[in-house]
């Protein structure tokens, strides 16, 4: 059952152009007249950071790392669970013992691995095109775009939310595995679910001119009407995202944090403990282990604090929206 407000109940401030340099995915963002940090009650120039762990539930090694990396013992503020994956029940059980933990859903229509597969939660009769030849989710975003009808994708994304809630996860946000649900074919369903359940989304405002100049006109054409829907509902929209982070140096992280712009930034990492399990999945096991080492204790959080940056959880964003206190 939806817990948030329905669409069209609130009009957010108008948008004005900004020409600052982009971060993360190489996209320049344009800022609303009132950024999300201000809408949450922070100052107009304050830098506010969500530090999110992706791929929770993908492996036991990932789970063990994220449990350690999340505050109060580690430096991360939130994590996103791959609900169809075999290890998703472990973070659900952990969340019952840690009710303040900030866990969302890493919404997926893909499973990129060859030796390790997970299947859709939707019955084959209702979602026959969600599976590849071996019965698992498609390996790439392009295969999903080419083969999965939008209606079947919407069924699967809803099933992932309902499954997470049934497992006892107090879902604080929805984001995307491999960017697939942000594609024009699927973004309407993604936004509709966020609005229906009153759950904040990983969605942001890229500069449309830069998107068009770099060949992403179709992406903007799909995104722009959905941003309008969210604005009409007074829904929270991120100011900035930083995603090119896996396995980077401590100096890289600190440089990125020091150059954050005002507003709310979603910064994602992929921690996992070094293990034969992660090594068997591919060639980035050492990068995931490095992310774990960078955020496993409070030292990174202390550096962020020294920079005058505020860290928050998605739960704070969700509760501000649901309670009507989001400006």
C-alpha positions in Angstrom: 0.0 0.0 0.0 1.3 3.4 -0.8 2.5 5.5 2.1 3.3 8.7 0.3 1.3 11.5 -1.2 -0.4 11.2 -4.5 0.8 13.0 -7.6 0.0 16.6 -8.2 -0.5 17.7 -4.5 2.4 20.1 -4.4 4.3 22.3 -6.8 8.1 22.5 -6.3 10.0 25.7 -7.1 10.8 26.6 -10.7 14.1 25.6 -12.2 17.0 27.9 -13.2 20.0 27.0 -15.3 23.4 26.4 -13.8 26.6 26.0 -15.7 28.9 24.4 -13.1 31.1 21.5 -14.0 29.6 18.0 -13.8 30.7 15.2 -11.6 30.5 11.5 -11.4 29.0 10.3 -14.7 30.4 13.3 -16.5 27.0 15.1 -16.5 26.5 18.7 -15.6 23.5 19.2 -13.4 21.2 22.1 -13.5 19.9 23.3 -10.2 16.4 24.1 -9.0 15.8 27.6 -7.5 15.7 25.8 -4.2 17.9 22.7 -4.1 17.0 19.5 -2.2 19.3 20.4 0.7 17.3 23.6 1.2 14.0 21.7 0.9 15.3 19.5 3.7 16.0 22.5 5.9 19.7 22.9 5.3 21.3 26.1 4.1 21.4 27.1 0.4 25.2 26.6 0.3 25.5 23.5 2.4 26.9 20.4 0.9 24.9 17.3 1.9 26.1 13.8 1.1 24.4 10.3 0.9 27.1 7.6 0.8 25.4 4.5 -0.6 26.7 0.9 -1.0 25.4 -0.8 -4.1 24.9 -4.6 -4.7 23.9 -5.5 -1.2 22.6 -9.0 -1.3 24.7 -10.0 -4.3 27.0 -12.1 -2.2 27.7 -12.9 1.4 31.1 -11.1 1.0 29.2 -8.0 -0.1 26.7 -8.3 2.8 29.4 -8.7 5.4 31.3 -5.7 4.1 28.3 -3.4 4.0 27.1 -4.4 7.5 30.5 -3.2 8.7 30.7 -0.1 6.4 27.4 1.3 7.5 27.2 3.9 10.3 27.6 4.0 13.2 30.7 1.8 12.9 31.6 2.6 9.3 31.4 5.7 7.1 28.5 4.8 4.7 25.0 6.0 5.3 22.9 3.7 3.2 22.8 0.5 1.1 20.8 -0.9 -1.8 19.7 -4.5 -1.9 19.5 -6.7 -5.1 16.2 -8.3 -4.1 16.2 -11.2 -6.7 19.7 -12.3 -5.8 20.2 -15.4 -3.6 21.8 -13.6 -0.7 19.1 -10.9 -0.3 17.5 -12.6 2.7 20.7 -12.0 4.8 20.4 -8.2 4.8 16.7 -8.5 5.5 17.5 -10.6 8.6 20.2 -8.1 9.6 17.8 -5.2 9.1 15.5 -6.7 11.7 18.3 -6.5 14.2 19.3 -3.0 13.1 15.9 -1.2 12.5 17.7 2.1 12.0 19.7 0.8 9.1 19.1 2.7 5.8 18.4 0.0 3.2 16.7 0.5 -0.2 16.3 -1.6 -3.3 18.8 -1.8 -6.1 16.2 -2.4 -8.7 17.4 -4.7 -11.4 16.3 -6.2 -14.7 19.8 -7.6 -15.3 22.2 -10.2 -14.0 25.6 -9.6 -15.6 27.4 -12.6 -14.3 28.1 -15.8 -16.3 28.8 -18.4 -13.5 26.3 -16.8 -11.1 22.7 -16.1 -12.1 19.6 -14.8 -10.5 16.1 -15.1 -11.8 13.2 -12.6 -12.0 10.6 -12.7 -9.2 7.7 -12.5 -11.7 6.1 -15.8 -12.8 7.1 -16.9 -16.3 3.4 -16.8 -17.3 3.3 -13.0 -16.5 6.8 -12.1 -17.5 8.0 -14.5 -20.3 10.4 -12.0 -21.8 12.2 -11.1 -18.5 14.5 -14.2 -18.9 17.2 -15.1 -21.2 17.8 -18.6 -22.6 19.1 -20.0 -19.3 16.2 -18.6 -17.3 18.1 -15.8 -15.6 17.7 -12.1 -16.0 19.4 -10.7 -19.1 23.1 -9.9 -18.8 23.2 -6.4 -20.2 21.0 -3.3 -20.2 20.8 -3.4 -24.0 19.5 -6.9 -24.0 16.8 -5.9 -21.6 15.9 -2.9 -23.7 15.7 -5.1 -26.8 13.7 -8.0 -25.3 11.6 -6.9 -22.3 8.3 -5.1 -22.8 7.8 -2.1 -20.5 4.7 -3.8 -18.9 6.7 -6.9 -17.9 9.5 -4.7 -16.5 6.9 -2.8 -14.4 5.6 -6.1 -12.9 9.1 -7.2 -12.0 10.0 -3.9 -10.3 6.8 -4.0 -8.3 7.5 -7.6 -7.3 10.9 -6.5 -6.0 9.4 -3.8 -3.8 6.7 -6.2 -2.5 9.3 -8.9 -1.8 11.5 -6.5 0.1 8.6 -5.3 2.2 7.5 -8.9 2.9 11.0 -9.7 4.0 10.8 -6.9 6.6 13.0 -4.4 4.9 11.9 -0.8 5.7 12.6 0.4 2.2 14.1 3.9 2.3 14.9 4.4 -1.4 14.9 2.9 -4.9 17.8 3.0 -7.2 19.1 1.2 -10.3 21.4 -1.7 -11.1 23.5 -0.9 -14.2 21.3 2.1 -14.9 18.6 0.0 -16.7 15.5 1.4 -15.1 16.5 4.9 -16.0 16.3 4.1 -19.7 13.5 5.8 -21.6 11.6 2.5 -22.0 11.4 1.8 -18.3 11.7 5.1 -16.4 7.9 5.9 -16.4 7.3 2.7 -14.4 10.2 3.4 -12.1 8.9 6.9 -11.3 5.4 5.7 -10.9 6.4 3.2 -8.3 8.3 5.8 -6.3 5.3 8.0 -6.3 2.9 5.2 -5.4 4.9 3.9 -2.5 6.2 7.3 -1.4 9.8 6.1 -1.6 12.6 8.4 -2.8 14.3 7.6 -6.1 17.8 7.7 -7.4 17.0 10.4 -10.0 18.7 13.7 -10.8 18.7 16.7 -13.1 21.3 16.5 -15.8 22.0 19.4 -18.1 19.8 18.8 -21.2 22.0 20.6 -23.7 25.0 18.6 -22.7 23.1 15.4 -22.9 21.9 16.3 -26.4 25.4 17.4 -27.5 26.8 14.0 -26.4 24.3 11.9 -28.2 21.9 11.3 -25.3 18.8 13.2 -26.6 16.6 10.1 -26.2 17.6 9.8 -22.5 16.6 13.4 -21.9 13.4 13.0 -23.8 12.5 10.1 -21.5 13.7 11.8 -18.3 12.2 15.3 -18.7 8.5 14.4 -18.4 9.2 12.2 -15.4 11.0 15.1 -13.7 8.0 17.2 -14.3 5.8 14.5 -12.7 8.0 14.5 -9.6 8.1 18.2 -9.4 4.3 18.4 -9.6 4.1 16.0 -6.7 6.7 17.9 -4.6 8.9 14.7 -4.7 12.6 14.8 -3.7 15.0 14.9 -6.6 18.7 14.6 -6.1 20.9 17.6 -7.0 24.0 15.6 -8.0 25.2 12.0 -8.4 28.8 10.6 -8.5 29.1 7.0 -9.8 32.6 6.4 -11.2 34.1 5.4 -7.9 34.9 1.7 -7.8 38.3 0.9 -6.4 39.5 4.5 -6.3 42.3 5.8 -4.0 41.7 7.6 -0.7 43.0 10.7 -2.4 40.5 10.4 -5.2 37.6 10.2 -2.7 38.8 13.1 -0.6 39.3 15.2 -3.7 35.7 14.4 -4.9 34.3 15.2 -1.4 36.2 18.5 -1.2 34.8 19.7 -4.6 31.2 18.8 -3.9 28.7 21.5 -4.8 25.8 22.8 -2.7 22.8 20.5 -2.5 22.4 16.7 -2.0 24.8 14.4 -3.7 24.4 10.6 -4.0 27.8 9.0 -3.9 28.0 5.2 -4.5 30.6 2.6 -3.8 30.7 -1.3 -4.1 32.2 -2.7 -1.0 32.8 -6.5 -0.6 35.3 -8.4 1.5 38.1 -10.2 -0.4 37.1 -13.8 -0.9 37.1 -16.7 -3.3 33.4 -16.0 -3.8 33.9 -12.5 -5.2 37.0 -13.6 -7.2 34.9 -16.2 -9.0 32.4 -13.6 -10.2 34.9 -11.5 -12.3 37.9 -9.3 -12.4 36.8 -6.5 -10.0 37.0 -8.4 -6.7 40.1 -6.4 -5.7 38.3 -3.1 -6.5 35.3 -4.1 -4.3 37.7 -5.1 -1.5 39.4 -1.7 -1.8 36.0 0.1 -1.4 35.5 -2.0 1.8 38.8 -0.9 3.2 38.1 2.7 2.4 34.8 2.9 4.3 34.9 0.1 6.9 35.5 2.5 9.8 34.8 6.1 10.7 38.0 7.6 9.3 36.5 8.6 6.0 33.4 10.1 7.8 35.8 12.1 10.0 37.5 13.5 6.9 34.1 14.4 5.4 33.1 16.1 8.6 36.4 18.2 8.5 35.3 19.4 5.1 32.1 20.8 6.5 29.9 18.3 4.6 26.8 17.0 6.2 25.9 13.3 5.7 22.3 12.1 5.7 20.3 8.9 5.1 17.6 8.3 2.6 15.3 7.7 5.5 15.6 11.4 6.4 14.5 12.3 2.9 11.7 9.8 2.9 10.3 11.0 6.2 10.5 14.6 5.2 8.4 13.9 2.1 5.9 11.6 3.8 5.4 14.0 6.7 4.9 17.0 4.5 7.9 18.9 5.9 9.9 18.8 2.6 9.7 22.4 1.3 
